[in-house]
Amino acid sequence: MNVGERMGPEGQEYILYVHGKGAFHLKDVGKYGGTQARGEFCVRINNSQLWYYNNEGEMIIDCGVEGQLAAQFSGGVYPVICTAGEIGGSLLSNISAPKYGYDFVVATTQESINVTMKDFLNRQAFTPTEMYYVYNEKDQAIEISKADLLKLTNGTDPLRVPAFNGTGTKSQDLRNLDDALFAYAFKATVGIPEDMPLLSIPDLVTLRPGSQQVEYKMICKEFQIVERGYTPSGKLTYTNVKQDDNDPWMFTSYVDLIKMFATENLPPDVKKKYDELVARFGPNAFSIEQLIMDFNNAIGATSPKFDNKLPENSPVPSLLDRMFLKKYITAMREKMLPVLNYSVAANTNVPPASLIMTDMRFGVSPFLEPWTDIADIPRLNTLNYLCGIDNKKVPAPVAFDWNWVEMADEINFDGVISINRNNFITFLNNTLSPRLTDLDIITTVWMTHSGTNLYVKWYHSKGTKSGQTFKTVPAGSPDAEGFTKLLTYELDNLCYTDTEDSLGFGSMNGNFDYHTNVNISCKNNLIRVTTHSWSWLRFEMRTPGISWGEIKGNIADYTSVVDYELFVKPDGSMGAKRIVKPLVDKSSKLDISGWDKFIAGSIMDAASTASDTIKTAVESSITDFSNDIERAFNGYQHFVFPGGRTFSFKDVAFSKYQDLVSHIKYVDPVKTEKYSTNRRLATVATTEGDAMPAVKQQTVKI
C-alpha cells in the first residue's frame, strides 16, 4: 500500500491497536460494534478513544516512534509512515496573548452540558410554581396569591376544577370562579417527566459559535394551565389542560451571550437584585444549576417559541403564549425574580479558590477538525466562561486559535480550565518569594592591625532581609531540555575591606562575597527550581621585603536542580511531589603556592575555617529552600483551581505558552460526588488483551 492510498472501502471503519512501542494492527470495527465512518477511513484508539476522520490520506494517531512501521490490515502487512505530530487542544492555550487577556477560562462541551443537565433535571426534586390571575375593574389580568384567591372563590382551587365546554350545568366551583373574576392560572415544575427516557429528549443546549448565541430549550416535569372564558354566545367555558408526559411542552429561545449579563441600563435597585439572583461569582458560578438559572432568566429578553406540534384547534399554544411567555416570563424578567422559583443552593464546602472571579462573560468556540478546519462536530463545541479577577472587566469574546477539547478527551472529560500564565506566575511569586530568606547569607571579612601586626578573619551570618521577590520573565523560548523560564531572582551580598600597619610597610585587603541565583521554569506538569549559590573569597597581602601574594576562588559553589511534579486533587487543590537531583559541587580550593609558608600557613588556617563553615551554610540554605518550596506547594498556601464546587479535576500541565491547564469533569449536581456511571450515549469497542501504551501524538500517512 502506497502512502496516501485508500486503506479500505469507503464508509468502512477500522480500529487501530498499538502493542508496545510502534507495533500496529488494524481490525474491522464491524466485528466489535461502533459507528459508521466518514470519508475514506476512520481510526480509533481503544484506550483513549481517539477518533480522527480524514479524506486526505492522513490520520492522527498515538504512537511512540517516528519512522517506518508495519500495520497488519485485512490479512496483509503494509508500510506505515509516522512523522512527529504537533501538540493540540488545550495545550495550545495562550490566553495571556493581547487579543485575549482573560484571567482564566473554563470551557465545557455541548455534549457534557446536555448530559449533565438532563441528568440533573431528571433526578433533582424541584418545588412547583403556581401562579393565579384575576381581572380587575379595568379588565386587566393581575396576579393574586393563592390564599387571597381562595378567599374570593370560597375555597375553590382553579387547578382542581375540570374542563367545561359551556354545555350542561355549571358546577358551583365554576360559579365561584366566575364570581371571583378569575382569569387564568398555571402550575409548572422544573424537571423532566418521570420515566421519560433521556435519550428521547433533544439537546436542551445547542451552542451557536457564529452568532455567539445559545439555543436553549426549557422543559418542565409537569405543566398545567387553566383559563375561564366565554363562547361567542356568552356561555361560560373552562379550559384545564396538562402536558403529555411523553411529549412535554418545550420552549426554545435564542440567548444572546454577549448581552446576557448586560445590566448597565438597569435601575440600581433592580441591578442589585439581579446580582443577588444570579450570584454567578460564588462557588456555584460554573455549575449546571447556575447555568439553568441563567438561561431561564434570559428567556424574558428573547422571543421564545413553543416547540410542540399540537392539533390546530388546541388552545395550548395561545394560552402558553399569553399567560406564560408574555405575562409571567416578562414579569419575572422585569422584577429580576427567578423563573419558576428556581434557585441554586449555596455550597461552600470546598477549598477557597486561589483566583476569585469578579467578572465573567460567556463565549462559544466551535470544534474545528484538525485536518479540514471545518466545524461539523457540534457535540465538541464549547461554552466558555471568560473570567476576570481583581475587579478587571472581561474583554469581549474573541475566537480562540485552538480547540479546547480534542476527540481524545471527550470520553473521559467534560472540558478544561486554563489559568493565564501571568496570574499563575503572580501566584508563584507571592507564594515562593517569602522562602527566599532561606538563601540570604551575609558574608563579612574583618581586617585590622596592631602596630606592625596584621589580623584577618572571615565569617558569615544569616541574612534578615525581607520583602525579596522574584522577577517575572517575559514569555520566551524553552531551553535545551524544554523548560521555559517563568521567574528569576538574584542576590549579591558583597564585602570588601583593607588595612595597613602603623608604619605603612605592610597592608592587606580582601573580599568575601556571597551570590545566589534562582530560576523557576516549567514544562509539562513539572516546575523546575534551579538554584546556584556561591561564595567568593579573595585575600591580598603586601609586606615589602618579606612577602607578597593573592589567593582567590569560589570556596563554596553549589548548584541545585529540583523538579516538582504537579498533581491536582479532585477538589481542584494542587500539590507537588519533589524530585531531587544530586547537588553539584564546584567549590574550589585556594592556591597558596609561591607564598611564604610561615605567613601563608596562618592565612590558610583562617581561610580553611571560613571555607568549611560557608560551604555548610550554603548547602543548608539550599536544602531549607527546597523543603520550604515543597511545603508551600502542598501546604495551606497551595494553589486551588476555581470551580471546585462544580468539577472534579484530573491531571494538570502547562501549555505551550505556559498557561496552567487541567481537565475537568462535572461532579454529580444532585449528590455532589463524582459520577460513577458512563454518561456518554455511545460505547467504544474493546477486545481482550489489547493494552495501549502512554504515547505521544503523531501524524501517520498510509
N, C-alpha and C positions, 0 to 999 in steps of 0.2 A: 504494500500500500504506500503510495507516494504522499509526500507532505501536502496537505490541503485537499486530498482526495476524500470523497464521501466514505465514511466508515460503516454506514449501514443504510437500510432503506429509509426513505423519508417518512417521518411520523413515528418511527420506532425509537424506543428509549433503551438505554443500557446503563448498567451500574458499573462503575469503575472501582475496583477494590485494590487497596495498597497493602502488600505483605512485606513488611520490612522496608528498608531504605531503597526506594526506586523500583520495586518489583510490582508489576501491574497485571491484572487480568480483568476482562470485561464479561459481564453476564447479561442475558436478556432479562429486562425487568418484568416482562410479561409472566415469567415463571414465579415471580415473588410479589407481584402487585405493584402499584404505582400509577402515576397519572400519565396521560398522553404527552409525548414530547412534541416540541415545536421545531420547525426548521429541519436541518439535516440530521442533527443528533442532539441528545441531551446527556449530560453526565451528572451523576450524583455520587457524593462520597458518603459512605454508610455512617461513619462515626459522627461527623459534624453536619450531615445533611446539607452539604453544599451543592447548590444547583447552578449550573450555567448553561444557557442555551446559545447556540451560535450558528449563524448561517454562512460564516466566512472561513470555515475550516479550522477554527481555533477554539480551544476550550480552556478555561481556567480551572486548574485542579490543585490539590495539595500534594506536594511531593518534596522530597528532601535532597534531590540530586539534580544537577544540571548536566545535560549531555544526552546521549542516545540510549534509550531503554527499550525493553521489549514488552509488548502488550499482547496478551492472548485474546483473540476475538474470533468468535464463530469457528472455533476449531483450528484456527491458524495463528501464526505469530507474525506480528508486523512491527516495524520500527516506530518508535515514538520519540519525537524530538522535544526536549524540555529546555526551556530558557527561563532564566530567573525572572520572576514577576515583581511588580511593584506593590507596596502596601496600599491598602484601600480602606474604605469605610471611615469609621470614627478616628482611626489612627492618622487620618489626614486633617483632623480638626485644627483650625487655625483662627479661632475666634478673637484672638488679640490683633489680627490684621486691621488696619484702619477702616476698611469698609464694613467691618462687623462691629467690633467694640463692645460685645456683650460680656458681662462678668461671668456668667455661666449659662449653659443651655441644657435643658432636659428635652430629649426627643423620644417620643414613643410612637410605635407603628399603628397604622389604622387597624390592622388586624387585632393587635393586642388590646387596643381601646375597646373595640367591639366585643371581643370575647369576654373581657373583664367586666364591661358594663352590663352585658346581658346576664352574666352570672350573678352580679351584684343585685340587679333589679329582680332577678328570679328568686333569690334566697332571702333578701332583706325584707323585714316587715316594716311597712310604712303606715302612717296614720291617714285615714280617709279625710278628704276635704268635702265639706257640704256647704254649698252657697245657696242662699234664698233671696228672692227679689219680690217686691210688691210694687204696685203702681201708686204714685202719689196723686195729688189733686190736679197735677198737670199732665197726667197720663204718662209719666216718666217712670221707668223701672228703676227702683232704688234698692240697694242692699239692705237686708234686715237680718238680725240674728235669729237663730233657730228658736231661742227661748221667747223672744218677743213675738215671733210669728205664731208660735203655738198658743200664745195668749189670745191672739186675734182669731185663730181658727178653732178655738175650743179644744185644743189638743190634737187636731188632725195634722199628721205629718205628710206633706205633699209627696214624699218619696214612697209612701206606702199606699197611695191611692191608685187603683188600677186605671188603665186607659178607658176612655169613654168617647164614642164616636158621635154622640148627640142624639141617638135614638134610644128609646126606652126611658126608664125612670131615673132621674138623678139621685145619687146617693146623698146622705146627709153630709158625708165628707166633702163631696163636690160643692154642696151648698155652702159649707163652712169656708172653703177656699174662695168661692165666688164672693161671699160677703166680705172677706178679708182683703179683696182686691189682689189676691195672689197672682203673680206674673209667671215666674218660672223658677226652677231650681235644678241643681245638678249635684251629683256625688261622684267623686273621682279619687282613685288611689294610685299613686305612682307604683309601677312594677310591671310584671309580666303575668298574664293569667296562669293560674295553676294548671299543671300538667300539659302546658303548651310546649311542644318540642322546640328547643332553642334553635335547632337547625332550620326551622320553618320561619324564623324571624329574620327579616332582612337586616343588613347593616344599619345600625342606628346613627352611625357617624361615617360620613364619606368626606374625605379631605379633597379639596379642590385647589391644587397648588397655583394654577394660573391666575385665579381671581382672589387668592388668599381668603377663601371662604370655606365654611364647613356646612355641608348638607346634613341637617340634624333632624331625626325623627323622634318625636315624643310618643311614648307608649304608656298605657295605663293598665294596671291589673284589673280594675273594674271601672266602668263609666256608665252612669245613668243620668238621663235628662228627662225632666217633666215640664209641661207647659199647659197653662189654662188658655183656651182660645174659644172662638165662636165660628160657626159656619156662616156663609153669606146670608142665610136666612135668620141669623141671630140665635141659633141654638148653641148651648154650651158644649164644648168638647174638651177632652183632656188627653194629652199625649204623655205616655210613660214608656220610654224606650231604654233598653240596656244593650251594651255591646255584646256581640257574639264572642265568647272566649276563644274560639278557633279563628276568629277574624277581628282582632281588637282594633278599635279606632286608632288611627295614627295621623299625626300632623307633621308635615315636613316644612321646615323653614331653612332659609339660607342665611347663615350667621356671618356677618362681615367681621372678620377677626381684627381688622385694623381699628374699627370703630367700637369694638365690643366693650372696651373699658374707657370709652371717652366720656368723662364726667365734667369736662371743663365748663360746660354751659348749664350745669345743674345748679339750683339754689343751694346755698351752703348746708341747710338742714337736710335736704334730700341727699346731697352728696355724702354727708356724714353717715346717713342711714344706709346708703348704698355700700360704703366702705365696710360698715359693720356687717352688712348682709353677706357680702362676698368673702370678706376675711381671707382673701387669697394669699396673703403674705404670711400666714401662720403655718403650722406644721402640716396642715392638710392641703396646702396650695396645689400640689400636683396630683391629688387623689381623684379617682373616678367619681367619688361622691361630689367633690367640688366641681368637677367638670360638668356633671349632670346639672348642678345648680346654675353654673354659669350659662350653659346653653339654654336651660329652661327660662331663665330670666332674660335672656337675649331675644327670646321669641317675640316679645312685645314690640321690639324695634324692627321686626321684619313683617312680611306679609305671608304668614303660614297658610298652607293649603291642606285640605282634608284629603287623605290618600285613598280611602276605601271606595270601592265601586259598589254602590247600592242601587236598588231599583229606583227608576225615575221618580216614582211617587213617594219615595221615602222622605220623611220630614227631617231626618238626622242631619244632613249637610247644612240645611238652612238654620236649624236650631243651634248646632255647634258654632256656626259662623257668627250668629247674632249674640248668643248668650255666653259662649266660652271664649272664642277668639277675640271678638271685638269688645265685649263688655268686661269680662273677667280679666283676661290676659292684659289688656290695655290698662286697666285699673291697677293691677299689680305692678306693672312697669312704672306707672306714674308715681305710685306710692313707695316704690322700691321695696316691695314686700315679696317674700319667696312664693313662687308659683306652687300651688297645691301643697302648701305648708311644708315643702321640702326643706330640710336643714341638714347641716353637717355637724356631727358631734365632734367637739374638740378632743384631741388626744395628744397629750404632750409627753407620753411615756416613752420618749426616745431621747438619745443624747442630743444636746443642743448643737445645731449645725455651726460650722466654723464660718460660714458665709451666710449672712442674714439678708434675705431678699427684701428690697424696699420698693421695687418697681418691676413690672412684668408686662410683656406683650406676647401675643400668640403669632406664630407664623406656620406655614406649611411648606414642606420640602417634598418634591417628587423623588421617587426612586428611579435613577437612570441606569439602564442596563449598561454594564461596563463596555460591551462590545459595539453598541449602537448609539448610546446616549439618548435612547428613546425611553420615555416614561410610560410604560404599559403594564406595570405590576402594582396596581393601586394598594394592595394589602401592605406593601412595604413603604408607602408614603408615610411621612412622619408629621405629627403635630409637635411643634417646637415651642417650648416655653423659653422665651428670650428674657433673661433675668438681669437685673441690676442690683447693686448693693450700695450702701453708704449714701442713700438718697440721690443717686445719679439717675437721670432719665434714660430710659432704654431707647436706643435708636430704632428707627423703623425697620421692619423685616427686610432682609436682603437675601437673595438666593445664595445658598452655600455651594461651594465648588466640589462637594463630596457627598456621598451617601452616608447618612448617619447609621443606617443598619444595612448590613450585607445579607445576602441569601444564606450564607453560612451561619448567621447569627439568629435567624428568625425562629428556629425550632427551640432554642434554649433561652432566648432573651426577648424582652419586650421593648427594649430601647437602650439608650445610653445617656449618661450625663457627662458633660465636658466642662472642666473648670479652666477659665482663661489663665494662661501661663503667668501673666503678671500678678493675678490675685493669689495664685498658689505660691509664687516666689515671695510675695509680700508676707504670706503666712509663714513660709520657711524662715524668712529673715526675722520676723518678730519672735518666732519660737526658738530659733537656734542662736541668735545673737547674744542673749544673756549667758550662753555657755562659753563665749569667747574669753571670759575672765579666767577660765582654766588655763589658757595659753599665755597669760600675761606674767612674764618673769622680768624682774628688774635686776640688771647686772651692774656691778659697781667695781671700779678699780680705784684703790686708795694708795697714794704715794706721799711720803714726807721725808724729812731729813732731820738729823740732829748733829750739828757740827759738820763733820765730813762723812757721817754715816747716812746712807740712804735706805729707806724702808719701802716695801711694796706689799700689797695684799689685794687679792681678788675675791669677791664674794657676791652672792645673789640673794634676792628675797622675792616673796610672792607679790605680784602686782595687785594693785587695788583699783585699777581704772574701771569705771562704769560707763554705760552708755555707748559701748563699742558696737558697731553694726557692720554687717556685710554691705557690699556694694552690688547692685544689680548689674548683671552683664547683659548687654543688648543681645537679641537673638542672633545666633551665628551658626557656623557650620560645626558638625561634630568632629571630634578628634579621631585619631587612627583607630581607636577601639570603639568608636561610635557614640561616645558620650558628648553631650552638649553642655557647656558651662552655663550655670544659672546665677551663681553668686560667687563673690571673691572677697577676701579680707587680707590685709597686710598690716603687720605691726613691727615697728622698728624702735627698740629701746637702746639708745646709744650712750656710751660713757667714755670720756677721754679725760686724762689728767697728766700733769707733768710736775717735776720738781728738780731742784739742783741743790748741791751742798752749799754751806755757808761761804766757802771760798770761791765758788764758781768753777771748780775744776770738774766736778762730777755732776751728771744730770741723767735723768731718765724720764720717759713718757710712755704712755701706753693707752690701749683701747680695750674695753671689754663690752662687746655688743651682743644683743640678742635680737633675732628676727624670726618672725613666723609668717607663713603664707598659707591660706586655706582656700581651696576651690571646691565648690559644690556643683556637681554636674549630674545629668540624668540620661538614662537610656532604658527603653522598655519599662520594666517595673522596678528598676534599680535607681537609687540615689547614691552617688559616689562622693565621699568626702576625702579629699586629698590634702593632707597636712604636711608641710615642710617647715621644720623648726631647726634653727641652728644658732650657735653662739661662736662668735669670732673673738679671739684673743690676740693682742699684739703687744710686745714689750720691746722697747729700745733703751739701751744704756750706753752712756759715754763716760769713760774715765780716762782722761789723757795720760798716755804713757803706760797704762795698765791694760785696759780692755775696751773693746767697742763691739757691739753686736745687736742683732734684732732677731726676735722669734715671733712667729705669727702663724695662725691657722684656725680652721673651724674645729675647735676642740670637742664640740658636740654638734652632730649633723644627722638628723633623723627625718625620714620620710615615711608617712603612714598612708596607706590606701585602704579605706574601709567601705565596703558596699553594704547598703541597707536595702534588703529585698522587701518591697512594699506588698502588703496584702490588705484586703478590705473585708470586714465582717459583714454579715447580712444586714445589720442595722446602719451601715454606712460609715462606721468608725474605722479609721485606717490605722494600721500598725506596721512595724518593720522588723525583720529578722536581720541581725547583724552578721555579716560575712567578713571576718578579719583576715587580712593577709599579713605575712611576716613583715615586721618593721625593718626598713632598710637603713643600715647604719653606715654612714660615710664619714664618720668622725676621723680627724687626722691627729697624728702625734707631732708634738713640737720638735723642731730640729735645733739642737744646740751645738752642732759641730762647729768648730772654729772658735768657740768661746773659751775663756779662761775657766778651767774646770772647777776651780775653787769657788769663783763667783757664780758660775752657771749652776753649780750644784744647789746652792741655796735658792736661786731663782726658780729652778725646775721643781724643787720641792713644793714651793708655793703654787706654781703653775699646775703641777700634777694634782694637788689637792683641789684647786679650782676646777680642773677638767673633770675629775671624778664626781664632784658634787653637782656641777651643772649638767652633766650627762644624765645623772639620776633624776634631776629636776625636770629636764626636758622630756625624758621618757615618761615620767609620771604625769606630766601635764597633758601629753598626747593621749595617754590611756584614760585619764579623767575626762577629757574632752569627748572621746569616743563613747565612753559609758554614759555620759550625760546626754549625748545626742540620741542614743538608743532609748534612754528613759523619756526623753522629750517626745519621740515618735510613738511611744507606747503608753505614756502616762496621761494625766488629766488634760494636758495641752495638745493631745494628738488631734489630727485633722479628722473632721466629721463631714461627710458629704451632706448637702441639703437633700431633703426628700425621704429621710429615714422612716417617716410615718407611712409612706405610701409604697416604697420599693424595698426589695431586698437587693443587695449589691453582690456582684461576683466579678472577680478579677479587677485589676487596676493597672494602667500603663500610661506612659507618656506618649503623646502623638509625635509625629514627625516635627511638629512645631512647638513641642513641649507643653501643650495643653494636657491636663490630667484627666484621663478618661476612664470610666467604669461602666460595665454593662449593668443594666437594671432589669428587674422583673417585678411586676405588680405583686404585692402581698395580697392575701385574701382580704378584701374590704369588709367582709362580714365577720370573719373570725380573727382578723389581724394576725395571720400567720402565713407562712409561705405556702403557696399552692402545692398540693401533693398529686393532683390529677393532671393529666395531659390536657391542656386547654386548647390545643390546636385541633382543628377539624379534619386533619389529614394524618396519615401514618406513613412511616418510611419502611421500605422493605429491608429485612435483615436476613442474614444467613449465619448458621453456626460457624464459629471459628474464624470469622473474618474480623480480625483486630486491626485497628487503624493507628498508626503512629502519630505522635505530635509532630507536625511538619510545617514548612513554610509555603506560602502561596507561590505557585509557578504558573507560567503560561505554556501550554502544551500544543504543539502542532502535529497533526496526523496526516 
